[in-house]
């Protein structure tokens, strides 16, 4: 069975669509959250799960948004020792990030061997493309550059990408977080990523959910070459 990624800005309806696809497609589906928010993840490293449980027990959260805005990147310190410390902290965070990414990939392979279609909510390659792969920010850490190289060259790409698109004003009404300007920037980034997938389909997320679902299901059916509509 193939892998399918739902991508798009916050408010585009990725989670809602993924839940309906899981319920109503006439084939076995396994869902994996492929974003950086560990608290929203249904598949994480066992060590990460323990860390999250420990933080919750202490009354602390570990809320994480998307990748950092490359235009707002911090300036690396000029002092050699301070710069080494910044690079070291960045490297430790990136080791954990890489562990999460490749652990999920191992789970994906297991699901595929069991005959499941694997459905991604977000995808690391698409979320980090303009941040760690094609970032124009000159003050990037070495670990950020290494992460971008590994994602771009070695991380498996989904067989089908469904990009849910809607005007930023619509997205903001649905999920009023951040700013309309930031949502529009994120939207335009996703629209530039067609070249990353062999099968990249733009879905008008302003349509009623029924129409969005039908289009997504039809694309999956064509990819699988077997009936999948319930």
DRENMI-110338 format. One record per atom (N, C-alpha, C, O): residue in one letter; x, y, z. Coordinates in steps of 0.05 Angstrom, whole numbers, padded with zeros to 5 digits, always signed. Layout:
! DRENMI-110338
AXYZ
...
//
This chain:
! DRENMI-110338
X+00017-00024+00000
X+00000+00000+00000
X+00018+00025+00000
X+00039+00025+00011
X+00008+00046-00013
X+00024+00071-00014
X+00022+00088+00011
X+00008+00081+00030
X+00038+00109+00011
X+00036+00129+00033
X+00025+00155+00022
X+00030+00162-00001
X+00008+00168+00038
X-00005+00193+00029
X-00001+00214+00051
X-00006+00209+00074
X+00007+00238+00043
X+00012+00260+00061
X-00009+00282+00057
X-00014+00290+00034
X-00020+00291+00078
X-00038+00315+00078
X-00021+00338+00088
X-00013+00338+00111
X-00017+00358+00072
X-00002+00382+00080
X-00018+00407+00076
X-00039+00406+00062
X-00009+00429+00088
X-00023+00454+00085
X-00021+00470+00111
X-00014+00459+00131
X-00027+00495+00110
X-00024+00513+00133
X-00044+00505+00155
X-00063+00490+00150
X-00040+00515+00179
X-00059+00511+00201
X-00086+00521+00193
X-00089+00543+00181
X-00107+00506+00198
X-00134+00514+00192
X-00144+00503+00165
X-00167+00508+00157
X-00126+00489+00151
X-00134+00478+00124
X-00152+00454+00127
X-00166+00447+00107
X-00152+00441+00150
X-00170+00418+00154
X-00156+00391+00151
X-00170+00371+00146
X-00130+00390+00156
X-00115+00365+00153
X-00125+00343+00172
X-00130+00320+00164
X-00128+00351+00197
X-00135+00331+00218
X-00164+00321+00213
X-00169+00297+00216
X-00182+00340+00207
X-00210+00332+00202
X-00212+00313+00179
X-00226+00293+00180
X-00198+00319+00157
X-00198+00302+00133
X-00186+00275+00139
X-00196+00254+00131
X-00163+00275+00153
X-00150+00249+00159
X-00168+00231+00176
X-00168+00207+00172
X-00183+00243+00195
X-00201+00227+00211
X-00223+00214+00194
X-00230+00191+00199
X-00233+00229+00175
X-00255+00218+00159
X-00244+00197+00140
X-00257+00176+00135
X-00220+00201+00129
X-00208+00181+00112
X-00203+00155+00127
X-00207+00133+00116
X-00194+00157+00152
X-00190+00133+00168
X-00216+00118+00172
X-00216+00093+00171
X-00238+00132+00177
X-00263+00120+00182
X-00276+00107+00158
X-00288+00086+00159
X-00274+00121+00135
X-00292+00114+00112
X-00278+00102+00088
X-00292+00091+00071
X-00252+00103+00086
X-00240+00089+00063
X-00244+00059+00066
X-00243+00048+00088
X-00248+00046+00044
X-00254+00017+00045
X-00229+00000+00046
X-00230-00023+00036
X-00207+00011+00056
X-00182-00004+00058
X-00170+00002+00086
X-00177+00022+00098
X-00152-00016+00095
X-00139-00011+00121
X-00121+00014+00120
X-00104+00016+00103
X-00125+00032+00140
X-00109+00057+00140
X-00096+00060+00168
X-00109+00056+00188
X-00071+00068+00168
X-00057+00075+00192
X-00049+00104+00191
X-00038+00113+00171
X-00055+00118+00212
X-00050+00147+00213
X-00024+00153+00230
X-00020+00142+00251
X-00008+00171+00219
X+00016+00180+00234
X+00018+00211+00232
X+00019+00222+00210
X+00020+00224+00255
X+00025+00252+00255
X+00055+00256+00249
X+00072+00245+00263
X+00061+00272+00228
X+00089+00276+00220
X+00098+00305+00223
X+00113+00315+00207
X+00088+00318+00244
X+00097+00345+00250
X+00116+00345+00274
X+00123+00324+00284
X+00124+00369+00282
X+00143+00371+00304
X+00131+00374+00331
X+00146+00375+00351
X+00105+00377+00333
X+00092+00380+00359
X+00090+00352+00373
X+00073+00336+00366
X+00108+00347+00392
X+00110+00321+00404
X+00084+00314+00419
X+00076+00291+00421
X+00071+00334+00431
X+00047+00329+00446
X+00024+00322+00428
X+00004+00310+00438
X+00025+00328+00402
X+00004+00321+00384
X+00010+00294+00369
X-00006+00284+00354
X+00034+00283+00374
X+00043+00260+00360
X+00031+00234+00371
X+00030+00231+00396
X+00022+00216+00354
X+00012+00190+00362
X+00034+00169+00361
X+00030+00147+00371
X+00057+00176+00349
X+00080+00158+00348
X+00105+00174+00356
X+00112+00193+00342
X+00117+00167+00379
X+00141+00180+00388
X+00160+00159+00399
X+00152+00137+00406
X+00186+00167+00401
X+00205+00149+00414
X+00197+00143+00443
X+00185+00160+00456
X+00202+00119+00452
X+00196+00112+00480
X+00209+00131+00500
X+00197+00138+00520
X+00233+00140+00494
X+00247+00159+00512
X+00232+00186+00512
X+00230+00199+00533
X+00222+00194+00489
X+00206+00219+00488
X+00180+00216+00503
X+00172+00235+00516
X+00168+00193+00502
X+00143+00189+00516
X+00147+00191+00546
X+00131+00202+00561
X+00170+00180+00555
X+00176+00182+00584
X+00181+00212+00592
X+00173+00220+00613
X+00195+00226+00575
X+00201+00254+00580
X+00175+00271+00582
X+00172+00288+00599
X+00156+00265+00563
X+00131+00279+00564
X+00115+00273+00589
X+00103+00290+00601
X+00115+00247+00596
X+00101+00239+00621
X+00113+00253+00645
X+00098+00261+00663
X+00139+00255+00646
X+00152+00268+00668
X+00145+00297+00670
X+00140+00308+00692
X+00144+00311+00647
X+00138+00339+00647
X+00108+00343+00654
X+00102+00363+00669
X+00091+00326+00645
X+00063+00329+00653
X+00059+00325+00683
X+00043+00338+00696
X+00074+00305+00694
X+00072+00300+00723
X+00081+00324+00739
X+00071+00328+00761
X+00099+00340+00728
X+00108+00364+00741
X+00091+00389+00734
X+00096+00411+00743
X+00069+00384+00719
X+00051+00406+00712
X+00062+00423+00689
X+00053+00446+00686
X+00080+00413+00674
X+00092+00428+00652
X+00085+00416+00625
X+00082+00391+00623
X+00081+00433+00605
X+00075+00423+00578
X+00100+00425+00561
X+00121+00435+00569
X+00098+00414+00537
X+00120+00416+00518
X+00109+00424+00491
X+00115+00411+00471
X+00093+00445+00492
X+00080+00454+00467
X+00101+00463+00447
X+00119+00478+00453
X+00098+00452+00422
X+00116+00459+00401
X+00100+00466+00376
X+00081+00452+00369
X+00107+00488+00364
X+00093+00495+00339
X+00108+00483+00315
X+00118+00461+00317
X+00108+00497+00293
X+00122+00488+00270
X+00151+00495+00271
X+00160+00506+00291
X+00165+00490+00249
X+00193+00498+00248
X+00196+00528+00251
X+00178+00542+00244
X+00219+00537+00261
X+00222+00566+00266
X+00222+00582+00239
X+00231+00571+00219
X+00212+00606+00241
X+00212+00623+00217
X+00241+00630+00210
X+00254+00643+00226
X+00250+00623+00186
X+00278+00629+00179
X+00284+00659+00178
X+00307+00667+00181
X+00264+00675+00173
X+00268+00704+00172
X+00273+00716+00199
X+00283+00738+00202
X+00266+00700+00220
X+00269+00710+00247
X+00291+00695+00262
X+00291+00693+00287
X+00309+00683+00247
X+00330+00667+00260
X+00348+00684+00277
X+00354+00707+00272
X+00358+00671+00299
X+00375+00686+00317
X+00403+00689+00305
X+00412+00672+00289
X+00417+00710+00312
X+00444+00715+00303
X+00463+00698+00320
X+00462+00700+00345
X+00480+00683+00307
X+00499+00667+00322
X+00520+00685+00335
X+00529+00704+00323
X+00527+00679+00361
X+00546+00696+00374
X+00574+00695+00361
X+00581+00675+00350
X+00588+00717+00362
X+00615+00718+00350
X+00636+00706+00368
X+00657+00696+00358
X+00632+00707+00394
X+00651+00695+00412
X+00653+00665+00408
X+00633+00652+00408
X+00677+00654+00403
X+00680+00626+00396
X+00667+00607+00417
X+00654+00588+00409
X+00671+00612+00443
X+00661+00594+00463
X+00630+00594+00463
X+00617+00573+00464
X+00619+00618+00462
X+00590+00621+00461
X+00578+00607+00436
X+00557+00595+00437
X+00592+00610+00414
X+00583+00598+00389
X+00583+00568+00391
X+00565+00554+00382
X+00604+00557+00404
X+00606+00528+00407
X+00583+00518+00424
X+00571+00497+00419
X+00576+00533+00445
X+00554+00525+00463
X+00527+00525+00448
X+00511+00507+00451
X+00523+00546+00432
X+00498+00548+00416
X+00497+00524+00396
X+00476+00512+00394
X+00519+00518+00383
X+00520+00496+00364
X+00515+00469+00379
X+00501+00452+00368
X+00526+00466+00403
X+00523+00441+00418
X+00494+00437+00426
X+00483+00415+00423
X+00480+00458+00435
X+00452+00456+00443
X+00435+00450+00418
X+00417+00433+00419
X+00442+00463+00396
X+00427+00458+00372
X+00431+00429+00362
X+00412+00416+00353
X+00455+00419+00365
X+00461+00391+00357
X+00445+00371+00374
X+00435+00351+00363
X+00443+00376+00400
X+00429+00358+00417
X+00399+00357+00409
X+00387+00336+00408
X+00388+00381+00404
X+00360+00382+00396
X+00356+00367+00369
X+00336+00353+00365
X+00375+00370+00351
X+00373+00358+00325
X+00376+00328+00326
X+00363+00314+00310
X+00393+00318+00344
X+00395+00289+00347
X+00369+00277+00355
X+00361+00256+00344
X+00355+00290+00374
X+00328+00280+00382
X+00308+00282+00358
X+00292+00264+00354
X+00310+00304+00343
X+00292+00308+00320
X+00296+00286+00300
X+00277+00274+00289
X+00322+00280+00293
X+00328+00259+00274
X+00318+00232+00284
X+00308+00216+00269
X+00322+00227+00310
X+00312+00202+00322
X+00282+00199+00318
X+00273+00177+00311
X+00268+00221+00323
X+00239+00220+00320
X+00231+00214+00290
X+00214+00198+00285
X+00244+00228+00272
X+00238+00225+00244
X+00243+00196+00234
X+00226+00185+00220
X+00265+00185+00241
X+00272+00158+00231
X+00257+00136+00247
X+00253+00115+00236
X+00250+00142+00272
X+00234+00122+00286
X+00206+00120+00273
X+00196+00098+00270
X+00195+00143+00266
X+00169+00142+00253
X+00171+00128+00226
X+00152+00115+00217
X+00194+00132+00212
X+00197+00118+00187
X+00198+00088+00190
X+00187+00074+00173
X+00210+00079+00212
X+00210+00050+00218
X+00182+00040+00223
X+00175+00018+00214
X+00166+00055+00237
X+00138+00048+00242
X+00122+00047+00216
X+00106+00029+00212
X+00128+00066+00199
X+00114+00067+00173
X+00120+00042+00157
X+00101+00030+00146
X+00145+00033+00156
X+00152+00009+00141
X+00138-00015+00153
X+00129-00033+00138
X+00135-00016+00179
X+00121-00039+00191
X+00092-00039+00183
X+00081-00060+00177
X+00079-00015+00183
X+00051-00013+00175
X+00048-00022+00146
X+00029-00036+00139
X+00067-00013+00129
X+00065-00020+00100
X+00067-00050+00096
X+00052-00061+00080
X+00085-00063+00111
X+00088-00092+00109
X+00063-00107+00117
X+00058-00129+00109
X+00047-00094+00135
X+00022-00107+00144
X-00001-00101+00124
X-00024-00110+00129
X+00004-00087+00102
X-00016-00082+00082
X-00033-00058+00086
X-00055-00056+00075
X-00024-00039+00102
X-00039-00015+00107
X-00031+00008+00089
X-00008+00011+00081
X-00050+00025+00082
X-00044+00051+00071
X-00036+00069+00094
X-00050+00070+00114
X-00013+00083+00092
X-00004+00100+00114
X-00010+00129+00108
X-00002+00139+00087
X-00025+00142+00125
X-00035+00169+00121
X-00020+00188+00140
X-00020+00184+00164
X-00006+00208+00128
X+00009+00227+00144
X-00006+00253+00148
X-00018+00264+00129
X-00007+00262+00172
X-00017+00289+00178
X+00008+00307+00180
X+00023+00305+00200
X+00013+00323+00159
X+00038+00337+00155
X+00060+00318+00146
X+00056+00294+00144
X+00084+00330+00140
X+00107+00314+00133
X+00132+00330+00137
X+00133+00354+00130
X+00152+00318+00150
X+00176+00332+00157
X+00190+00346+00134
X+00198+00369+00136
X+00192+00333+00111
X+00205+00344+00088
X+00192+00370+00079
X+00206+00390+00074
X+00166+00370+00078
X+00152+00394+00068
X+00151+00416+00089
X+00152+00440+00083
X+00150+00408+00115
X+00149+00429+00136
X+00176+00442+00140
X+00177+00466+00147
X+00198+00428+00135
X+00224+00439+00140
X+00238+00449+00115
X+00260+00459+00116
X+00226+00446+00092
X+00240+00452+00067
X+00251+00480+00066
X+00274+00484+00059
X+00234+00500+00073
X+00244+00528+00071
X+00258+00537+00096
X+00266+00560+00099
X+00262+00518+00115
X+00275+00526+00140
X+00303+00513+00143
X+00321+00526+00152
X+00305+00487+00136
X+00331+00474+00139
X+00343+00465+00112
X+00366+00457+00112
X+00328+00467+00091
X+00338+00458+00065
X+00344+00482+00047
X+00366+00485+00036
X+00325+00500+00043
X+00328+00522+00024
X+00327+00549+00039
X+00321+00570+00027
X+00334+00549+00064
X+00334+00574+00079
X+00355+00594+00069
X+00378+00586+00062
X+00347+00619+00067
X+00366+00640+00058
X+00380+00653+00082
X+00396+00671+00078
X+00372+00645+00106
X+00384+00657+00130
X+00413+00649+00133
X+00419+00625+00133
X+00431+00668+00135
X+00460+00662+00136
X+00469+00652+00163
X+00491+00641+00165
X+00453+00656+00184
X+00462+00649+00211
X+00451+00622+00220
X+00444+00618+00243
X+00450+00603+00202
X+00440+00576+00209
X+00462+00560+00223
X+00485+00563+00217
X+00453+00543+00241
X+00473+00526+00255
X+00481+00503+00237
X+00467+00497+00217
X+00503+00490+00244
X+00512+00468+00228
X+00492+00445+00229
X+00488+00431+00210
X+00479+00441+00252
X+00460+00419+00255
X+00435+00424+00237
X+00424+00405+00227
X+00427+00450+00234
X+00405+00456+00216
X+00412+00449+00188
X+00395+00438+00173
X+00436+00455+00179
X+00445+00449+00152
X+00447+00418+00148
X+00439+00408+00127
X+00457+00404+00169
X+00459+00375+00167
X+00431+00362+00165
X+00426+00343+00150
X+00413+00373+00182
X+00385+00363+00181
X+00373+00366+00154
X+00360+00348+00144
X+00376+00390+00142
X+00365+00395+00116
X+00377+00376+00095
X+00362+00366+00077
X+00403+00371+00096
X+00416+00353+00077
X+00405+00325+00079
X+00399+00312+00059
X+00402+00315+00103
X+00392+00288+00107
X+00363+00285+00099
X+00355+00265+00086
X+00346+00305+00105
X+00319+00304+00097
X+00316+00304+00066
X+00301+00288+00055
X+00331+00321+00054
X+00329+00325+00025
X+00340+00301+00009
X+00328+00293-00011
X+00361+00289+00019
X+00374+00268+00004
X+00365+00240+00011
X+00364+00222-00006
X+00357+00235+00036
X+00352+00208+00045
X+00325+00202+00056
X+00317+00179+00056
X+00310+00222+00065
X+00284+00215+00078
X+00264+00208+00056
X+00260+00223+00037
X+00250+00185+00059
X+00231+00176+00039
X+00208+00196+00035
X+00199+00209+00054
X+00200+00199+00011
X+00178+00217+00004
X+00152+00203+00001
X+00152+00180-00008
X+00130+00215+00007
X+00104+00201+00004
X+00097+00196-00025
X+00107+00210-00043
X+00081+00176-00030
X+00073+00169-00057
X+00053+00189-00068
X+00052+00193-00092
X+00038+00201-00051
X+00018+00221-00059
X+00017+00243-00038
X+00017+00238-00014
X+00017+00268-00048
X+00015+00291-00030
X-00011+00306-00037
X-00015+00314-00060
X-00028+00309-00017
X-00053+00325-00020
X-00048+00351-00005
X-00048+00351+00019
X-00046+00373-00020
X-00041+00399-00008
X-00067+00414-00005
X-00079+00422-00025
X-00077+00417+00020
X-00102+00431+00025
X-00096+00461+00025
X-00081+00471+00042
X-00110+00475+00007
X-00104+00503+00004
X-00130+00520+00008
X-00151+00513-00001
X-00126+00543+00021
X-00148+00562+00025
X-00135+00590+00030
X-00113+00591+00039
X-00149+00611+00024
X-00139+00638+00029
X-00132+00641+00059
X-00146+00629+00076
X-00113+00657+00065
X-00104+00661+00093
X-00127+00671+00110
X-00128+00664+00134
X-00144+00688+00099
X-00166+00699+00115
X-00185+00677+00125
X-00195+00677+00147
X-00189+00657+00107
X-00206+00634+00114
X-00192+00617+00135
X-00205+00609+00155
X-00167+00613+00131
X-00151+00597+00151
X-00152+00609+00178
X-00154+00595+00198
X-00149+00636+00179
X-00148+00650+00205
X-00175+00648+00219
X-00175+00645+00244
X-00196+00649+00205
X-00223+00647+00217
X-00226+00620+00230
X-00237+00617+00251
X-00216+00599+00216
X-00219+00572+00226
X-00201+00567+00250
X-00209+00553+00269
X-00177+00578+00249
X-00158+00574+00270
X-00143+00600+00275
X-00122+00604+00264
X-00153+00617+00292
X-00142+00644+00296
X-00116+00643+00313
X-00116+00652+00336
X-00095+00633+00302
X-00069+00633+00315
X-00049+00647+00297
X-00051+00645+00272
X-00030+00662+00309
X-00011+00676+00293
X-00024+00700+00279
X-00041+00713+00291
X-00016+00705+00254
X-00026+00728+00239
X-00034+00719+00211
X-00025+00698+00201
X-00051+00734+00198
X-00059+00728+00171
X-00035+00729+00152
X-00033+00713+00134
X-00017+00748+00157
X+00007+00750+00141
X+00024+00725+00143
X+00035+00715+00123
X+00028+00715+00167
X+00044+00691+00171
X+00031+00666+00158
X+00044+00650+00146
X+00004+00665+00160
X-00010+00643+00147
X-00007+00644+00116
X-00004+00623+00103
X-00008+00668+00105
X-00005+00671+00076
X+00023+00663+00067
X+00026+00651+00046
X+00043+00671+00083
X+00070+00663+00077
X+00073+00633+00077
X+00085+00621+00058
X+00062+00620+00097
X+00063+00591+00099
X+00048+00578+00076
X+00057+00558+00064
X+00026+00589+00069
X+00010+00579+00046
X+00026+00580+00021
X+00027+00561+00006
X+00039+00602+00015
X+00055+00605-00009
X+00078+00586-00010
X+00086+00577-00031
X+00090+00581+00014
X+00112+00561+00015
X+00102+00534+00006
X+00115+00521-00010
X+00079+00525+00016
X+00069+00499+00009
X+00063+00497-00021
X+00068+00477-00034
X+00053+00519-00033
X+00046+00519-00061
X+00071+00517-00079
X+00068+00511-00103
X+00094+00522-00068
X+00119+00521-00084
X+00133+00493-00082
X+00155+00490-00093
X+00120+00474-00070
X+00133+00448-00064
X+00124+00426-00082
X+00129+00402-00076
X+00112+00432-00105
X+00103+00411-00123
X+00126+00393-00132
X+00122+00369-00135
X+00149+00404-00135
X+00172+00388-00146
X+00182+00367-00127
X+00198+00350-00134
X+00173+00367-00102
X+00183+00348-00082
X+00168+00321-00083
X+00177+00302-00071
X+00146+00320-00098
X+00131+00295-00099
X+00123+00289-00128
X+00116+00307-00143
X+00124+00263-00134
X+00116+00255-00161
X+00086+00260-00165
X+00078+00268-00187
X+00070+00255-00145
X+00041+00260-00146
X+00034+00281-00125
X+00032+00276-00101
X+00030+00306-00134
X+00024+00328-00117
X-00003+00340-00127
X-00005+00350-00150
X-00023+00339-00110
X-00050+00347-00118
X-00059+00370-00100
X-00058+00368-00075
X-00068+00392-00112
X-00078+00415-00097
X-00108+00411-00093
X-00123+00406-00112
X-00116+00413-00068
X-00144+00410-00060
X-00155+00436-00049
X-00143+00448-00031
X-00177+00445-00060
X-00190+00470-00051
X-00203+00464-00024
X-00224+00452-00023
X-00191+00474-00003
X-00201+00469+00024
X-00224+00487+00032
X-00234+00485+00054
X-00232+00505+00014
X-00256+00522+00020
X-00282+00507+00013
X-00303+00516+00019
X-00279+00484-00001
X-00303+00468-00008
X-00314+00455+00018
X-00301+00453+00038
X-00340+00447+00017
X-00351+00432+00039
X-00334+00406+00043
X-00322+00396+00025
X-00334+00397+00068
X-00318+00373+00075
X-00324+00349+00057
X-00306+00334+00050
X-00350+00346+00051
X-00357+00323+00034
X-00343+00323+00007
X-00333+00303-00002
X-00341+00347-00005
X-00327+00349-00031
X-00297+00345-00028
X-00284+00332-00045
X-00286+00356-00006
X-00257+00352-00002
X-00251+00323+00003
X-00232+00312-00008
X-00268+00309+00018
X-00264+00281+00023
X-00266+00265-00003
X-00250+00248-00008
X-00286+00271-00019
X-00290+00256-00044
X-00266+00259-00063
X-00258+00240-00076
X-00256+00284-00065
X-00233+00288-00082
X-00208+00273-00071
X-00194+00260-00087
X-00204+00274-00045
X-00181+00260-00033
X-00184+00230-00037
X-00164+00217-00044
X-00208+00220-00032
X-00212+00191-00035
X-00208+00182-00064
X-00197+00160-00069
X-00217+00198-00083
X-00214+00191-00111
X-00184+00190-00119
X-00176+00173-00134
X-00169+00209-00109
X-00140+00209-00115
X-00126+00185-00103
X-00109+00173-00115
X-00134+00177-00079
X-00123+00153-00066
X-00131+00128-00081
X-00115+00110-00085
X-00156+00127-00090
X-00166+00105-00106
X-00150+00101-00131
X-00142+00079-00139
X-00145+00124-00145
X-00129+00123-00170
X-00101+00113-00165
X-00089+00098-00181
X-00089+00122-00142
X-00062+00114-00135
X-00061+00084-00129
X-00043+00070-00138
X-00080+00075-00113
X-00080+00046-00104
X-00089+00028-00127
X-00083+00004-00127
X-00104+00039-00146
X-00115+00023-00168
X-00134+00002-00158
X-00137-00019-00171
X-00147+00007-00136
X-00167-00011-00125
X-00189+00007-00113
X-00183+00029-00105
X-00214-00003-00111
X-00235+00013-00099
X-00229+00019-00070
X-00224+00000-00055
X-00231+00044-00062
X-00227+00051-00034
X-00251+00066-00022
X-00252+00069+00002
X-00269+00075-00039
X-00292+00090-00029
X-00311+00071-00015
X-00319+00050-00026
X-00320+00080+00009
X-00338+00063+00024
X-00366+00065+00012
X-00385+00052+00021
//
